[in-house]
Amino acid sequence: MKTDIKEHNFNPRETLKWKYVETPDLTEESKSSFDTWTSNKFKMRGYTFCAKQCINFKQAQSSGTEGVCFSNCINAYSAGFQLLQKEKFNFSEAVKDLKARGVDINEEYNI
């Protein structure tokens, strides 16, 4: 039996409809594990990024400026991440406010 393939085709003229997906309820153990994983992943990515920017692995000795560069880079990376967390919190609060007022989120914000 042949399947009608047209039902699966993407229509480029059709407007995409976005919908807000709620986060699942996690157990305390799952939340703790996720927080630990997130923290470790953040540190790993920060160290990897800053090591590529500041440390020259081709030389056997390190110069004195590499440590300063690395510290400054880690501080800037942390500040950027904190700003991202603040923006995510502000957005979630705005979404809660819109839901409480009964406003359609997709119409209010062009998500």
N, CA, C and O atoms as a GROMACS GRO file, in nm:
protein
  444
    1MET      N    1   0.084  -0.118   0.000
    1MET     CA    2   0.000   0.000   0.000
    1MET      C    3   0.089   0.124   0.000
    1MET      O    4   0.183   0.135   0.079
    2LYS      N    5   0.059   0.214  -0.086
    2LYS     CA    6   0.140   0.333  -0.102
    2LYS      C    7   0.086   0.444  -0.012
    2LYS      O    8  -0.034   0.469  -0.005
    3THR      N    9   0.178   0.511   0.058
    3THR     CA   10   0.141   0.620   0.147
    3THR      C   11   0.136   0.751   0.069
    3THR      O   12   0.222   0.777  -0.016
    4ASP      N   13   0.036   0.832   0.098
    4ASP     CA   14   0.026   0.962   0.034
    4ASP      C   15   0.132   1.054   0.096
    4ASP      O   16   0.121   1.092   0.213
    5ILE      N   17   0.229   1.087   0.019
    5ILE     CA   18   0.344   1.162   0.069
    5ILE      C   19   0.314   1.311   0.085
    5ILE      O   20   0.384   1.381   0.158
    6LYS      N   21   0.210   1.359   0.018
    6LYS     CA   22   0.179   1.502   0.021
    6LYS      C   23   0.133   1.549   0.159
    6LYS      O   24   0.148   1.666   0.192
    7GLU      N   25   0.079   1.460   0.238
    7GLU     CA   26   0.033   1.502   0.369
    7GLU      C   27   0.150   1.537   0.461
    7GLU      O   28   0.130   1.606   0.562
    8HIS      N   29   0.270   1.492   0.429
    8HIS     CA   30   0.387   1.521   0.510
    8HIS      C   31   0.471   1.635   0.454
    8HIS      O   32   0.572   1.672   0.514
    9ASN      N   33   0.434   1.690   0.341
    9ASN     CA   34   0.509   1.800   0.281
    9ASN      C   35   0.494   1.927   0.364
    9ASN      O   36   0.389   1.953   0.423
   10PHE      N   37   0.600   2.005   0.366
   10PHE     CA   38   0.600   2.132   0.436
   10PHE      C   39   0.551   2.241   0.341
   10PHE      O   40   0.599   2.251   0.228
   11ASN      N   41   0.457   2.322   0.386
   11ASN     CA   42   0.406   2.432   0.306
   11ASN      C   43   0.480   2.559   0.347
   11ASN      O   44   0.458   2.608   0.458
   12PRO      N   45   0.567   2.615   0.262
   12PRO     CA   46   0.645   2.732   0.301
   12PRO      C   47   0.562   2.859   0.317
   12PRO      O   48   0.608   2.955   0.378
   13ARG      N   49   0.441   2.861   0.265
   13ARG     CA   50   0.356   2.979   0.275
   13ARG      C   51   0.270   2.979   0.401
   13ARG      O   52   0.208   3.080   0.435
   14GLU      N   53   0.268   2.868   0.469
   14GLU     CA   54   0.187   2.858   0.590
   14GLU      C   55   0.262   2.919   0.708
   14GLU      O   56   0.381   2.896   0.726
   15THR      N   57   0.192   2.998   0.788
   15THR     CA   58   0.252   3.061   0.904
   15THR      C   59   0.276   2.957   1.013
   15THR      O   60   0.191   2.873   1.042
   16LEU      N   61   0.395   2.965   1.071
   16LEU     CA   62   0.427   2.873   1.180
   16LEU      C   63   0.352   2.914   1.306
   16LEU      O   64   0.347   3.033   1.339
   17LYS      N   65   0.296   2.819   1.375
   17LYS     CA   66   0.227   2.845   1.500
   17LYS      C   67   0.314   2.789   1.613
   17LYS      O   68   0.339   2.668   1.620
   18TRP      N   69   0.359   2.877   1.699
   18TRP     CA   70   0.441   2.835   1.812
   18TRP      C   71   0.350   2.814   1.932
   18TRP      O   72   0.249   2.882   1.947
   19LYS      N   73   0.387   2.721   2.015
   19LYS     CA   74   0.311   2.704   2.138
   19LYS      C   75   0.408   2.686   2.254
   19LYS      O   76   0.513   2.625   2.241
   20TYR      N   77   0.368   2.742   2.365
   20TYR     CA   78   0.451   2.740   2.485
   20TYR      C   79   0.442   2.601   2.549
   20TYR      O   80   0.332   2.549   2.570
   21VAL      N   81   0.555   2.543   2.579
   21VAL     CA   82   0.559   2.410   2.638
   21VAL      C   83   0.596   2.424   2.785
   21VAL      O   84   0.699   2.484   2.818
   22GLU      N   85   0.516   2.370   2.870
   22GLU     CA   86   0.543   2.375   3.014
   22GLU      C   87   0.660   2.284   3.048
   22GLU      O   88   0.681   2.181   2.984
   23THR      N   89   0.735   2.322   3.150
   23THR     CA   90   0.843   2.236   3.195
   23THR      C   91   0.783   2.124   3.279
   23THR      O   92   0.688   2.146   3.353
   24PRO      N   93   0.838   2.005   3.270
   24PRO     CA   94   0.783   1.893   3.346
   24PRO      C   95   0.814   1.907   3.495
   24PRO      O   96   0.914   1.969   3.533
   25ASP      N   97   0.729   1.850   3.577
   25ASP     CA   98   0.755   1.847   3.721
   25ASP      C   99   0.862   1.743   3.749
   25ASP      O  100   0.850   1.627   3.711
   26LEU      N  101   0.968   1.787   3.816
   26LEU     CA  102   1.078   1.697   3.847
   26LEU      C  103   1.078   1.664   3.996
   26LEU      O  104   1.036   1.745   4.078
   27THR      N  105   1.126   1.547   4.028
   27THR     CA  106   1.143   1.511   4.169
   27THR      C  107   1.262   1.590   4.223
   27THR      O  108   1.341   1.645   4.147
   28GLU      N  109   1.273   1.595   4.355
   28GLU     CA  110   1.385   1.668   4.417
   28GLU      C  111   1.519   1.609   4.375
   28GLU      O  112   1.616   1.682   4.353
   29GLU      N  113   1.524   1.477   4.365
   29GLU     CA  114   1.649   1.412   4.324
   29GLU      C  115   1.684   1.449   4.180
   29GLU      O  116   1.801   1.473   4.148
   30SER      N  117   1.584   1.453   4.093
   30SER     CA  118   1.608   1.490   3.954
   30SER      C  119   1.650   1.636   3.943
   30SER      O  120   1.739   1.670   3.864
   31LYS      N  121   1.587   1.724   4.022
   31LYS     CA  122   1.625   1.865   4.021
   31LYS      C  123   1.770   1.882   4.066
   31LYS      O  124   1.846   1.958   4.007
   32SER      N  125   1.806   1.811   4.172
   32SER     CA  126   1.943   1.819   4.223
   32SER      C  127   2.043   1.769   4.120
   32SER      O  128   2.147   1.831   4.099
   33SER      N  129   2.011   1.658   4.057
   33SER     CA  130   2.100   1.603   3.953
   33SER      C  131   2.111   1.698   3.835
   33SER      O  132   2.220   1.718   3.781
   34PHE      N  133   2.000   1.758   3.795
   34PHE     CA  134   2.002   1.851   3.684
   34PHE      C  135   2.082   1.976   3.718
   34PHE      O  136   2.158   2.026   3.634
   35ASP      N  137   2.066   2.028   3.840
   35ASP     CA  138   2.142   2.145   3.882
   35ASP      C  139   2.292   2.116   3.884
   35ASP      O  140   2.372   2.200   3.842
   36THR      N  141   2.330   1.998   3.932
   36THR     CA  142   2.471   1.959   3.933
   36THR      C  143   2.524   1.947   3.792
   36THR      O  144   2.633   1.996   3.762
   37TRP      N  145   2.448   1.883   3.704
   37TRP     CA  146   2.490   1.867   3.564
   37TRP      C  147   2.505   2.003   3.498
   37TRP      O  148   2.603   2.027   3.427
   38THR      N  149   2.408   2.093   3.520
   38THR     CA  150   2.413   2.226   3.460
   38THR      C  151   2.535   2.304   3.508
   38THR      O  152   2.604   2.368   3.429
   39SER      N  153   2.562   2.298   3.638
   39SER     CA  154   2.678   2.367   3.693
   39SER      C  155   2.808   2.313   3.634
   39SER      O  156   2.896   2.391   3.596
   40ASN      N  157   2.821   2.182   3.628
   40ASN     CA  158   2.942   2.121   3.572
   40ASN      C  159   2.958   2.155   3.424
   40ASN      O  160   3.069   2.183   3.379
   41LYS      N  161   2.848   2.153   3.349
   41LYS     CA  162   2.854   2.184   3.206
   41LYS      C  163   2.894   2.330   3.184
   41LYS      O  164   2.973   2.360   3.095
   42PHE      N  165   2.839   2.419   3.266
   42PHE     CA  166   2.874   2.560   3.256
   42PHE      C  167   3.022   2.582   3.281
   42PHE      O  168   3.089   2.653   3.206
   43LYS      N  169   3.075   2.520   3.387
   43LYS     CA  170   3.217   2.535   3.419
   43LYS      C  171   3.305   2.477   3.309
   43LYS      O  172   3.405   2.537   3.271
   44MET      N  173   3.268   2.360   3.258
   44MET     CA  174   3.347   2.297   3.154
   44MET      C  175   3.351   2.385   3.028
   44MET      O  176   3.457   2.404   2.969
   45ARG      N  177   3.237   2.436   2.988
   45ARG     CA  178   3.234   2.520   2.868
   45ARG      C  179   3.307   2.652   2.889
   45ARG      O  180   3.374   2.701   2.798
   46GLY      N  181   3.296   2.708   3.007
   46GLY     CA  182   3.369   2.832   3.037
   46GLY      C  183   3.519   2.811   3.034
   46GLY      O  184   3.592   2.890   2.974
   47TYR      N  185   3.566   2.705   3.097
   47TYR     CA  186   3.710   2.676   3.098
   47TYR      C  187   3.760   2.644   2.958
   47TYR      O  188   3.869   2.687   2.920
   48THR      N  189   3.682   2.570   2.882
   48THR     CA  190   3.722   2.537   2.744
   48THR      C  191   3.732   2.663   2.659
   48THR      O  192   3.830   2.681   2.587
   49PHE      N  193   3.632   2.749   2.668
   49PHE     CA  194   3.631   2.872   2.590
   49PHE      C  195   3.749   2.961   2.629
   49PHE      O  196   3.820   3.011   2.542
   50CYS      N  197   3.769   2.981   2.759
   50CYS     CA  198   3.874   3.072   2.805
   50CYS      C  199   4.013   3.014   2.781
   50CYS      O  200   4.107   3.089   2.756
   51ALA      N  201   4.028   2.884   2.789
   51ALA     CA  202   4.158   2.823   2.760
   51ALA      C  203   4.196   2.845   2.614
   51ALA      O  204   4.312   2.873   2.584
   52LYS      N  205   4.099   2.834   2.525
   52LYS     CA  206   4.128   2.859   2.383
   52LYS      C  207   4.164   3.005   2.358
   52LYS      O  208   4.245   3.036   2.270
   53GLN      N  209   4.104   3.095   2.435
   53GLN     CA  210   4.130   3.238   2.415
   53GLN      C  211   4.262   3.284   2.476
   53GLN      O  212   4.329   3.370   2.420
   54CYS      N  213   4.300   3.225   2.589
   54CYS     CA  214   4.409   3.284   2.668
   54CYS      C  215   4.536   3.200   2.679
   54CYS      O  216   4.644   3.256   2.698
   55ILE      N  217   4.527   3.071   2.667
   55ILE     CA  218   4.643   2.986   2.695
   55ILE      C  219   4.703   2.937   2.564
   55ILE      O  220   4.634   2.886   2.476
   56ASN      N  221   4.834   2.954   2.554
   56ASN     CA  222   4.908   2.908   2.437
   56ASN      C  223   4.969   2.772   2.471
   56ASN      O  224   5.066   2.765   2.547
   57PHE      N  225   4.914   2.666   2.416
   57PHE     CA  226   4.961   2.532   2.448
   57PHE      C  227   5.084   2.492   2.365
   57PHE      O  228   5.140   2.384   2.385
   58LYS      N  229   5.126   2.578   2.274
   58LYS     CA  230   5.243   2.547   2.191
   58LYS      C  231   5.373   2.575   2.265
   58LYS      O  232   5.478   2.521   2.228
   59GLN      N  233   5.368   2.658   2.367
   59GLN     CA  234   5.488   2.689   2.445
   59GLN      C  235   5.492   2.602   2.570
   59GLN      O  236   5.389   2.570   2.628
   60ALA      N  237   5.614   2.565   2.609
   60ALA     CA  238   5.630   2.481   2.728
   60ALA      C  239   5.606   2.561   2.856
   60ALA      O  240   5.559   2.507   2.955
   61GLN      N  241   5.639   2.689   2.853
   61GLN     CA  242   5.622   2.773   2.971
   61GLN      C  243   5.506   2.869   2.948
   61GLN      O  244   5.474   2.908   2.835
   62SER      N  245   5.444   2.905   3.058
   62SER     CA  246   5.334   3.001   3.046
   62SER      C  247   5.385   3.140   3.082
   62SER      O  248   5.471   3.155   3.168
   63SER      N  249   5.332   3.237   3.015
   63SER     CA  250   5.367   3.375   3.049
   63SER      C  251   5.278   3.420   3.164
   63SER      O  252   5.176   3.357   3.192
   64GLY      N  253   5.315   3.526   3.229
   64GLY     CA  254   5.239   3.575   3.344
   64GLY      C  255   5.103   3.629   3.307
   64GLY      O  256   5.013   3.636   3.391
   65THR      N  257   5.087   3.668   3.182
   65THR     CA  258   4.960   3.729   3.142
   65THR      C  259   4.850   3.625   3.116
   65THR      O  260   4.732   3.660   3.114
   66GLU      N  261   4.888   3.500   3.096
   66GLU     CA  262   4.787   3.398   3.067
   66GLU      C  263   4.692   3.378   3.184
   66GLU      O  264   4.571   3.362   3.165
   67GLY      N  265   4.746   3.378   3.306
   67GLY     CA  266   4.662   3.361   3.424
   67GLY      C  267   4.564   3.476   3.442
   67GLY      O  268   4.448   3.455   3.477
   68VAL      N  269   4.612   3.598   3.419
   68VAL     CA  270   4.526   3.716   3.430
   68VAL      C  271   4.418   3.712   3.323
   68VAL      O  272   4.301   3.739   3.350
   69CYS      N  273   4.458   3.679   3.201
   69CYS     CA  274   4.362   3.670   3.090
   69CYS      C  275   4.256   3.564   3.121
   69CYS      O  276   4.137   3.586   3.099
   70PHE      N  277   4.300   3.449   3.172
   70PHE     CA  278   4.207   3.340   3.202
   70PHE      C  279   4.108   3.382   3.311
   70PHE      O  280   3.988   3.357   3.299
   71SER      N  281   4.158   3.446   3.417
   71SER     CA  282   4.070   3.492   3.526
   71SER      C  283   3.969   3.594   3.476
   71SER      O  284   3.850   3.587   3.508
   72ASN      N  285   4.016   3.690   3.397
   72ASN     CA  286   3.925   3.792   3.342
   72ASN      C  287   3.821   3.728   3.251
   72ASN      O  288   3.704   3.767   3.252
   73CYS      N  289   3.863   3.631   3.172
   73CYS     CA  290   3.771   3.564   3.081
   73CYS      C  291   3.664   3.487   3.158
   73CYS      O  292   3.545   3.493   3.125
   74ILE      N  293   3.706   3.416   3.262
   74ILE     CA  294   3.609   3.340   3.344
   74ILE      C  295   3.510   3.435   3.410
   74ILE      O  296   3.390   3.406   3.416
   75ASN      N  297   3.559   3.549   3.461
   75ASN     CA  298   3.469   3.647   3.524
   75ASN      C  299   3.369   3.703   3.423
   75ASN      O  300   3.251   3.717   3.454
   76ALA      N  301   3.416   3.734   3.302
   76ALA     CA  302   3.325   3.786   3.199
   76ALA      C  303   3.225   3.679   3.157
   76ALA      O  304   3.108   3.710   3.134
   77TYR      N  305   3.270   3.555   3.145
   77TYR     CA  306   3.181   3.444   3.109
   77TYR      C  307   3.073   3.427   3.215
   77TYR      O  308   2.956   3.407   3.182
   78SER      N  309   3.112   3.434   3.342
   78SER     CA  310   3.015   3.420   3.452
   78SER      C  311   2.915   3.534   3.452
   78SER      O  312   2.796   3.513   3.472
   79ALA      N  313   2.964   3.656   3.428
   79ALA     CA  314   2.874   3.772   3.425
   79ALA      C  315   2.774   3.759   3.310
   79ALA      O  316   2.656   3.791   3.327
   80GLY      N  317   2.820   3.713   3.196
   80GLY     CA  318   2.729   3.692   3.082
   80GLY      C  319   2.624   3.587   3.112
   80GLY      O  320   2.508   3.602   3.075
   81PHE      N  321   2.665   3.480   3.179
   81PHE     CA  322   2.571   3.373   3.214
   81PHE      C  323   2.469   3.422   3.316
   81PHE      O  324   2.351   3.387   3.308
   82GLN      N  325   2.513   3.503   3.412
   82GLN     CA  326   2.420   3.558   3.511
   82GLN      C  327   2.318   3.650   3.444
   82GLN      O  328   2.201   3.651   3.481
   83LEU      N  329   2.363   3.727   3.346
   83LEU     CA  330   2.272   3.813   3.271
   83LEU      C  331   2.169   3.730   3.194
   83LEU      O  332   2.051   3.766   3.189
   84LEU      N  333   2.214   3.621   3.136
   84LEU     CA  334   2.122   3.531   3.065
   84LEU      C  335   2.018   3.473   3.161
   84LEU      O  336   1.900   3.468   3.128
   85GLN      N  337   2.060   3.430   3.280
   85GLN     CA  338   1.967   3.375   3.379
   85GLN      C  339   1.865   3.481   3.422
   85GLN      O  340   1.748   3.450   3.441
   86LYS      N  341   1.911   3.605   3.437
   86LYS     CA  342   1.820   3.713   3.475
   86LYS      C  343   1.716   3.737   3.366
   86LYS      O  344   1.598   3.756   3.396
   87GLU      N  345   1.759   3.737   3.241
   87GLU     CA  346   1.666   3.757   3.130
   87GLU      C  347   1.565   3.641   3.119
   87GLU      O  348   1.448   3.664   3.090
   88LYS      N  349   1.612   3.519   3.142
   88LYS     CA  350   1.521   3.404   3.140
   88LYS      C  351   1.416   3.416   3.250
   88LYS      O  352   1.299   3.386   3.229
   89PHE      N  353   1.459   3.461   3.368
   89PHE     CA  354   1.366   3.479   3.479
   89PHE      C  355   1.264   3.588   3.446
   89PHE      O  356   1.144   3.570   3.469
   90ASN      N  357   1.311   3.701   3.391
   90ASN     CA  358   1.219   3.810   3.355
   90ASN      C  359   1.118   3.765   3.250
   90ASN      O  360   1.000   3.800   3.257
   91PHE      N  361   1.164   3.685   3.152
   91PHE     CA  362   1.073   3.636   3.049
   91PHE      C  363   0.968   3.542   3.109
   91PHE      O  364   0.850   3.551   3.076
   92SER      N  365   1.012   3.452   3.198
   92SER     CA  366   0.916   3.359   3.258
   92SER      C  367   0.814   3.434   3.344
   92SER      O  368   0.697   3.395   3.350
   93GLU      N  369   0.857   3.539   3.412
   93GLU     CA  370   0.764   3.620   3.491
   93GLU      C  371   0.665   3.692   3.400
   93GLU      O  372   0.546   3.703   3.433
   94ALA      N  373   0.712   3.741   3.285
   94ALA     CA  374   0.622   3.808   3.190
   94ALA      C  375   0.520   3.709   3.135
   94ALA      O  376   0.403   3.744   3.117
   95VAL      N  377   0.563   3.586   3.108
   95VAL     CA  378   0.471   3.483   3.058
   95VAL      C  379   0.367   3.450   3.163
   95VAL      O  380   0.249   3.434   3.131
   96LYS      N  381   0.409   3.438   3.289
   96LYS     CA  382   0.314   3.411   3.398
   96LYS      C  383   0.211   3.524   3.409
   96LYS      O  384   0.092   3.499   3.429
   97ASP      N  385   0.258   3.648   3.396
   97ASP     CA  386   0.168   3.763   3.403
   97ASP      C  387   0.066   3.760   3.289
   97ASP      O  388  -0.052   3.787   3.311
   98LEU      N  389   0.113   3.729   3.169
   98LEU     CA  390   0.022   3.722   3.054
   98LEU      C  391  -0.082   3.611   3.072
   98LEU      O  392  -0.199   3.629   3.040
   99LYS      N  393  -0.038   3.496   3.124
   99LYS     CA  394  -0.132   3.386   3.147
   99LYS      C  395  -0.236   3.425   3.252
   99LYS      O  396  -0.354   3.391   3.240
  100ALA      N  397  -0.191   3.495   3.356
  100ALA     CA  398  -0.283   3.536   3.462
  100ALA      C  399  -0.388   3.634   3.409
  100ALA      O  400  -0.502   3.634   3.455
  101ARG      N  401  -0.350   3.716   3.312
  101ARG     CA  402  -0.444   3.811   3.252
  101ARG      C  403  -0.527   3.749   3.141
  101ARG      O  404  -0.621   3.811   3.093
  102GLY      N  405  -0.492   3.627   3.100
  102GLY     CA  406  -0.567   3.559   2.995
  102GLY      C  407  -0.532   3.604   2.854
  102GLY      O  408  -0.613   3.589   2.763
  103VAL      N  409  -0.415   3.660   2.837
  103VAL     CA  410  -0.371   3.710   2.706
  103VAL      C  411  -0.298   3.597   2.633
  103VAL      O  412  -0.225   3.519   2.695
  104ASP      N  413  -0.319   3.589   2.502
  104ASP     CA  414  -0.248   3.489   2.422
  104ASP      C  415  -0.101   3.528   2.414
  104ASP      O  416  -0.068   3.638   2.370
  105ILE      N  417  -0.014   3.439   2.457
  105ILE     CA  418   0.130   3.467   2.464
  105ILE      C  419   0.187   3.494   2.325
  105ILE      O  420   0.268   3.585   2.308
  106ASN      N  421   0.146   3.417   2.228
  106ASN     CA  422   0.200   3.430   2.093
  106ASN      C  423   0.159   3.560   2.026
  106ASN      O  424   0.231   3.610   1.939
  107GLU      N  425   0.046   3.615   2.063
  107GLU     CA  426   0.004   3.743   2.005
  107GLU      C  427   0.072   3.860   2.076
  107GLU      O  428   0.106   3.960   2.013
  108GLU      N  429   0.091   3.848   2.206
  108GLU     CA  430   0.153   3.957   2.282
  108GLU      C  431   0.302   3.967   2.251
  108GLU      O  432   0.353   4.076   2.222
  109TYR      N  433   0.370   3.855   2.256
  109TYR     CA  434   0.512   3.850   2.221
  109TYR      C  435   0.524   3.780   2.087
  109TYR      O  436   0.455   3.681   2.063
  110ASN      N  437   0.608   3.828   2.002
  110ASN     CA  438   0.632   3.762   1.874
  110ASN      C  439   0.736   3.654   1.898
  110ASN      O  440   0.853   3.671   1.864
  111ILE      N  441   0.693   3.544   1.955
  111ILE     CA  442   0.784   3.436   1.993
  111ILE      C  443   0.813   3.349   1.873
  111ILE      O  444   0.888   3.252   1.883
   0.00000   0.00000   0.00000
